[in-house]
Amino acid sequence: MQGRVLMLNKLTSNVFYLSFNHDTDRPNLGCVVGQDAALLIDAGNSPMHAKSFLDDVSHTIDVPIKYVVITHWHWDHVFGLQSLPFHSIGHELTQEKLKWMQTLSWEDDALDLRVQTGEEIAFCRDMIKKEMPSRLDLTITLLAETYKDKLKIDLGNQLVELHHVDSDHAKDSTIIYIPNEKVLFLGDCLSPDLYSGEWSYSLGKLERLLHKIKTFEVDTYLEGHHIPEPKEEFWSYYNELLAIGAIVAQTMNKDKAYDLFYQERKMKPTEEQQELIQYFVNGNKKESTFQNDN
């Protein structure tokens, strides 16, 4: 279309994505194309976000869009669902969370109150207000279809696999694998737990999740709020993350964790490493509290 600048990026000849934007916490949105139909990945953080994505997709592909898959229930991945009139699919736990979200008010006062009570985090509250100054027309839309463990969708010589994974970030996480393209959409499943107290990682849960991810033959990994990463770059980071978690082990004291890191590496942790150490320390504290309560 003359004069129109498309924002869609190409991962492969059949896989596209709209880049994340940290300004209002917009995540990456994906599109997988087969011979007969196309599938969208995530609905965006507002109706406007979804409409912009849909406009770009419509000017890029020549097959009808049939599906939209949701990676998890968080607002920035589902608020645009009302603007995508396609067959929506997600995990059964995602549907339960969407039903709960329908019971909430999304106006400023209600958001502020939920931050005060710990039900919402200030970062999300602020981003919601910035992305959608008015939410009078916002509708939380339920999924048309849910699955439990895994689901395969044929787009016409293009298979798309949905796999449920448990993660610190969201128990309902769905990862989307496109075997022909060797692409894996991860949503936010590898992000820390943001919603239950201090941000944290559970080493055991992270190990199980990464073990599952390693079973897929992948050339390109795409997380919800990061640029696409080739295999070597992706695993270089996450192997280091696991190594930091192993050093920290069951330690619940930050200074002791720094000492253990120094003993292992013979160097002080960088600022980034300190942040990751703190996540594991926080996770160790949460696990200890859970065990004591049970």
C-alpha positions as CSV (number, residue, x, y, z in Angstrom):
1,M,0.0,0.0,0.0
2,Q,1.6,3.2,-1.2
3,G,2.7,5.6,1.6
4,R,2.1,3.0,4.3
5,V,5.1,1.9,6.5
6,L,4.5,-1.6,7.8
7,M,6.0,-2.4,11.2
8,L,5.9,-6.2,10.9
9,N,9.2,-8.0,11.1
10,K,10.0,-11.3,9.3
11,L,11.6,-14.2,11.2
12,T,11.2,-16.7,8.4
13,S,9.2,-16.6,5.1
14,N,6.2,-17.8,7.1
15,V,6.6,-16.3,10.6
16,F,6.3,-12.6,11.4
17,Y,6.2,-10.5,14.5
18,L,5.4,-7.0,15.7
19,S,8.2,-5.8,18.0
20,F,7.7,-5.1,21.7
21,N,7.7,-1.5,23.0
22,H,8.9,-0.9,26.6
23,D,7.2,2.6,26.6
24,T,3.8,1.1,27.5
25,D,4.9,-2.6,28.0
26,R,3.7,-3.8,24.6
27,P,4.9,-7.4,24.1
28,N,6.0,-9.0,20.8
29,L,3.0,-10.3,18.8
30,G,3.4,-13.1,16.3
31,C,1.9,-14.4,13.1
32,V,2.4,-17.9,11.6
33,V,1.3,-18.4,8.0
34,G,0.3,-21.7,6.4
35,Q,-1.1,-22.5,2.9
36,D,-4.7,-22.3,4.1
37,A,-4.8,-20.0,7.1
38,A,-2.8,-17.9,9.5
39,L,-2.5,-17.9,13.3
40,L,-1.8,-14.9,15.6
41,I,0.2,-15.2,18.8
42,D,-1.0,-13.0,21.7
43,A,-3.6,-10.2,21.5
44,G,-1.6,-7.2,22.7
45,N,-2.0,-4.8,25.6
46,S,-4.9,-2.8,24.3
47,P,-7.5,-2.8,21.5
48,M,-5.4,-0.2,19.7
49,H,-2.3,-2.4,19.9
50,A,-4.3,-5.3,18.5
51,K,-5.8,-3.3,15.7
52,S,-2.4,-1.9,14.7
53,F,-1.0,-5.4,14.6
54,L,-4.0,-6.8,12.6
55,D,-3.7,-3.9,10.1
56,D,0.0,-4.8,9.5
57,V,-0.7,-8.5,9.2
58,S,-3.6,-7.9,6.8
59,H,-1.2,-6.0,4.5
60,T,1.5,-8.6,4.7
61,I,-0.2,-12.0,4.2
62,D,-2.6,-13.4,1.6
63,V,-4.4,-16.1,3.6
64,P,-7.2,-15.6,6.0
65,I,-6.5,-15.3,9.7
66,K,-8.3,-18.1,11.6
67,Y,-6.8,-18.4,15.1
68,V,-5.3,-16.3,17.9
69,V,-3.4,-18.1,20.6
70,I,-2.8,-16.5,24.1
71,T,0.5,-17.3,25.8
72,H,-0.8,-16.4,29.3
73,W,-3.3,-14.3,31.1
74,H,-1.4,-11.1,32.0
75,W,-3.1,-7.9,30.8
76,D,-0.4,-6.9,28.2
77,H,-1.2,-10.2,26.3
78,V,-5.0,-10.2,26.5
79,F,-6.4,-6.7,26.6
80,G,-6.5,-6.5,22.8
81,L,-8.5,-9.8,22.4
82,Q,-11.8,-7.9,21.9
83,S,-10.4,-6.5,18.6
84,L,-9.4,-9.8,17.2
85,P,-12.5,-11.6,15.9
86,F,-10.9,-15.0,15.4
87,H,-11.0,-18.4,17.1
88,S,-9.1,-17.8,20.3
89,I,-7.2,-20.6,22.1
90,G,-5.3,-20.8,25.4
91,H,-4.7,-23.0,28.4
92,E,-7.6,-23.9,30.6
93,L,-6.0,-22.0,33.5
94,T,-5.8,-18.9,31.2
95,Q,-9.6,-19.1,30.8
96,E,-10.0,-19.2,34.6
97,K,-7.9,-16.1,35.0
98,L,-9.8,-14.3,32.3
99,K,-13.1,-15.1,34.0
100,W,-11.6,-13.6,37.2
101,M,-10.4,-10.5,35.3
102,Q,-14.0,-10.0,34.1
103,T,-15.1,-9.4,37.7
104,L,-12.6,-6.6,38.2
105,S,-12.9,-2.9,37.5
106,W,-10.1,-1.4,35.4
107,E,-10.7,2.2,36.2
108,D,-8.0,4.3,37.9
109,D,-9.3,4.1,41.5
110,A,-9.8,0.3,41.3
111,L,-6.3,-0.2,39.9
112,D,-4.8,2.1,42.7
113,L,-6.6,0.1,45.4
114,R,-5.4,-3.2,44.0
115,V,-1.8,-1.9,44.1
116,Q,-2.3,-0.9,47.8
117,T,-3.7,-4.4,48.7
118,G,-0.9,-6.2,46.7
119,E,-3.3,-7.7,44.2
120,E,-1.6,-5.7,41.4
121,I,1.9,-4.3,41.0
122,A,2.6,-0.6,40.5
123,F,4.5,-1.2,37.2
124,C,1.5,-2.8,35.5
125,R,-0.9,-0.2,36.9
126,D,1.2,2.6,35.5
127,M,1.6,0.9,32.1
128,I,-2.1,0.3,31.8
129,K,-2.9,3.9,32.5
130,K,-0.2,5.0,30.0
131,E,-1.3,2.6,27.2
132,M,-5.1,3.2,27.8
133,P,-5.8,6.5,29.5
134,S,-9.5,5.6,29.2
135,R,-10.8,2.1,29.7
136,L,-14.5,2.7,29.5
137,D,-14.8,0.5,26.3
138,L,-12.4,-2.2,27.6
139,T,-13.9,-5.7,27.5
140,I,-12.2,-8.8,28.9
141,T,-12.9,-11.5,26.3
142,L,-13.0,-15.2,27.1
143,L,-11.3,-17.8,25.0
144,A,-13.3,-19.8,22.4
145,E,-11.3,-23.0,23.1
146,T,-9.0,-24.3,25.8
147,Y,-6.6,-27.2,26.1
148,K,-4.9,-29.0,28.9
149,D,-1.4,-30.3,28.0
150,K,-0.8,-29.8,24.3
151,L,-2.6,-29.1,21.1
152,K,-1.7,-29.2,17.4
153,I,-3.1,-26.9,14.8
154,D,-2.7,-27.5,11.1
155,L,-2.6,-24.3,9.0
156,G,-2.1,-26.2,5.8
157,N,1.4,-27.7,5.5
158,Q,2.3,-25.7,8.6
159,L,1.9,-27.3,11.9
160,V,1.7,-25.2,15.1
161,E,2.1,-26.9,18.5
162,L,0.8,-25.5,21.8
163,H,2.5,-26.8,24.9
164,H,1.6,-25.9,28.5
165,V,4.5,-25.2,30.8
166,D,4.5,-24.2,34.5
167,S,6.7,-21.2,35.2
168,D,7.5,-18.7,38.0
169,H,5.9,-16.0,35.9
170,A,2.6,-17.6,35.1
171,K,1.2,-21.1,35.9
172,D,-0.9,-21.0,32.7
173,S,2.0,-20.4,30.3
174,T,1.7,-21.7,26.7
175,I,4.7,-21.9,24.4
176,I,4.2,-22.2,20.7
177,Y,6.4,-24.3,18.5
178,I,6.5,-24.2,14.7
179,P,8.5,-27.3,13.6
180,N,8.9,-26.4,9.9
181,E,10.3,-23.1,10.8
182,K,12.3,-24.2,13.9
183,V,10.8,-21.2,15.8
184,L,9.7,-21.2,19.4
185,F,7.5,-18.4,20.9
186,L,8.0,-18.4,24.6
187,G,5.7,-15.6,25.8
188,D,6.9,-14.5,29.3
189,C,7.4,-18.0,30.7
190,L,11.1,-17.4,31.4
191,S,10.5,-14.2,33.3
192,P,10.6,-14.2,37.1
193,D,7.6,-14.2,39.4
194,L,6.4,-10.6,39.7
195,Y,3.1,-11.1,41.4
196,S,3.8,-12.8,44.8
197,G,6.0,-10.5,46.8
198,E,9.5,-9.7,45.8
199,W,10.5,-10.7,42.2
200,S,11.9,-14.2,42.3
201,Y,13.0,-17.4,40.6
202,S,12.7,-21.0,41.8
203,L,15.8,-22.9,40.7
204,G,13.9,-26.2,40.5
205,K,11.1,-24.8,38.5
206,L,13.4,-23.0,36.1
207,E,15.5,-26.1,35.6
208,R,12.4,-28.2,34.7
209,L,11.2,-25.5,32.3
210,L,14.5,-25.1,30.5
211,H,14.8,-28.9,30.2
212,K,11.4,-28.9,28.5
213,I,12.4,-26.1,26.2
214,K,15.6,-27.9,25.2
215,T,13.6,-30.8,23.8
216,F,12.5,-28.7,20.8
217,E,14.6,-28.4,17.7
218,V,14.9,-24.6,17.5
219,D,16.9,-22.1,15.5
220,T,15.2,-18.9,16.8
221,Y,13.6,-18.2,20.2
222,L,11.3,-15.2,20.7
223,E,10.3,-14.1,24.2
224,G,7.5,-11.7,25.0
225,H,9.6,-8.6,25.6
226,H,13.0,-9.3,24.0
227,I,14.5,-9.4,20.5
228,P,14.6,-12.8,18.7
229,E,17.7,-14.8,19.8
230,P,19.5,-17.5,17.9
231,K,20.2,-20.8,19.7
232,E,23.7,-20.1,20.9
233,E,22.9,-16.7,22.3
234,F,19.7,-17.9,24.0
235,W,21.4,-20.8,25.7
236,S,24.4,-18.8,26.7
237,Y,22.3,-16.6,28.8
238,Y,20.0,-19.2,30.3
239,N,22.9,-21.6,31.1
240,E,24.5,-18.7,33.0
241,L,21.2,-18.0,34.8
242,L,21.1,-21.7,35.9
243,A,24.7,-21.6,37.0
244,I,24.0,-18.5,39.2
245,G,21.0,-20.3,40.7
246,A,23.1,-23.3,41.5
247,I,25.7,-21.2,43.2
248,V,23.1,-19.5,45.4
249,A,21.5,-22.9,46.1
250,Q,19.3,-22.6,49.2
251,T,20.8,-19.4,50.5
252,M,18.3,-16.9,51.9
253,N,20.9,-14.1,52.7
254,K,22.0,-11.8,49.9
255,D,25.5,-11.1,51.3
256,K,26.1,-14.8,51.8
257,A,25.0,-15.4,48.3
258,Y,27.5,-12.8,47.0
259,D,30.2,-14.5,49.0
260,L,29.4,-17.9,47.5
261,F,29.5,-16.3,44.0
262,Y,32.9,-14.8,44.8
263,Q,34.2,-18.1,46.1
264,E,33.0,-19.9,42.9
265,R,34.0,-17.2,40.3
266,K,36.9,-15.4,42.0
267,M,35.2,-12.1,41.1
268,K,32.5,-9.9,42.5
269,P,29.1,-10.2,40.7
270,T,28.2,-7.5,38.2
271,E,25.1,-5.4,38.8
272,E,23.1,-7.7,36.5
273,Q,24.4,-10.8,38.3
274,Q,23.5,-9.2,41.6
275,E,19.9,-8.7,40.4
276,L,19.7,-12.3,39.3
277,I,21.2,-13.5,42.6
278,Q,18.5,-11.5,44.5
279,Y,15.8,-13.2,42.4
280,F,17.0,-16.6,43.5
281,V,17.5,-15.5,47.1
282,N,13.9,-14.3,47.1
283,G,12.8,-17.6,45.6
284,N,14.6,-19.5,48.3
285,K,12.8,-17.5,50.9
286,K,9.4,-18.1,49.4
287,E,10.0,-21.9,49.2
288,S,11.2,-21.9,52.8
289,T,8.0,-20.1,53.9
290,F,5.8,-22.5,51.8
291,Q,7.5,-25.5,53.4
292,N,7.1,-24.1,56.9
293,D,3.4,-23.4,56.3
294,N,2.9,-27.0,55.1
